[in-house]
Amino acid sequence: MTIRFDNRVAIVTGGGNGLGRQHCLQLAARGAKVVVNDLGGAVDGSGGSISAAEAVAEEIRKSGGEAISNGADITRLDQVEAMVAEAKSKWGRIDILVNNAGILRDKSFAKMTMDDFKKVVDVHLFGTANCTKAVWETMREQNYGRIMLTSSASGIYGNFGQSNYGAAKAAMIGLMNVLHHEGAKNNIRVNTLAPTAATRMLDGLFPEQVAALMGPELVTPGVLFLVSENAPSKTILGAGAGCFSVVHIYETPAVFLGGAGASVDDVAANWSRISNPAGETALDAAFGQTGKFAAAAAEALGVKLGG
């Protein structure tokens, strides 16, 4: 089976360099019409120029594809809405949104200013929310949409000096989980990518031999799958060096400690049981945890729950 995107319209944020550029080029090579969005700033978010986005759009057009460049600041909802309106005016629809744009302002939490914390969260979290909000109603009306959010191992597992970035990237998972449920009835599928690649955001952090294995083009096949017609939803895909993995969040079985009579000492005494991974499961939604706890308590107390 060959996956194609003919007659699909895609918006890719941060499309002027690195991962975003590859996402744009490979979507276009498989038939998508692409909006290449890039503010064109430095890694820390300062400055701006349309030149990087226009270079990618021109590369696509020279290869026979269709693309336009856009310099919207994704932290500005009005600019994002104008970008979406431009794409709809030109091509009539929006099928795919790849939220890729981001910045870094790394420092240990002790040395980080709250301005730097807020700026990184604003770009990654609110920028993603702005773009998603701007296409959401169109996708609902079409009964079709594919949205990808970009997380990071820094958000899932943690990384020294990136409290702002890690917090924003962890938020992608929570946003995906909710949008998955809200979009399901309108065939909107929402997934999250956790990529690693040798791009300008990680310049100098990889040894030379490792960097040679970590080209951004090796991540993009996973992106294309996550925004394809038969994509999964509510999936966290790790990608790097041509390797792919799925990240799961599990919860251990409920341990009932006596209800109202339970104390902190009981939690401490039973910690090895509570944290034992045997029998852990992935929950589908928030009330899955509520139901699990209620069922365990009811069983321990001999209470019959209503159907």
Sequence and secondary structure as in RCSB ss.txt:
>XXXX:A:sequence
MTIRFDNRVAIVTGGGNGLGRQHCLQLAARGAKVVVNDLGGAVDGSGGSISAAEAVAEEIRKSGGEAISNGADIT
RLDQVEAMVAEAKSKWGRIDILVNNAGILRDKSFAKMTMDDFKKVVDVHLFGTANCTKAVWETMREQNYGRIMLT
SSASGIYGNFGQSNYGAAKAAMIGLMNVLHHEGAKNNIRVNTLAPTAATRMLDGLFPEQVAALMGPELVTPGVLF
LVSENAPSKTILGAGAGCFSVVHIYETPAVFLGGAGASVDDVAANWSRISNPAGETALDAAFGQTGKFAAAAAEA
LGVKLGG
>XXXX:A:secstr
     TT EEEEETTTSHHHHHHHHHHHHTT EEEEE     TTS    SHHHHHHHHHHHHTT  EEEE   TT
 HHHHHHHHHHHHHHHS   EEE        B TTT  HHHHHHHHIIIIIHHHHHHHHHHHHHHHHT EEEEEE
  HHHHT  TTBHHHHHHHHHHHHHHHHHHHHHGGGTEEEEEEEE    GGGTTTS HHHHTT  GGGTHHHHHH
HTSTT  SS EEEEETTEEEEE   B       GGG  HHHHHHTHHHHT  TT B  SSHHHHHHHHHHHHHHH
HT     
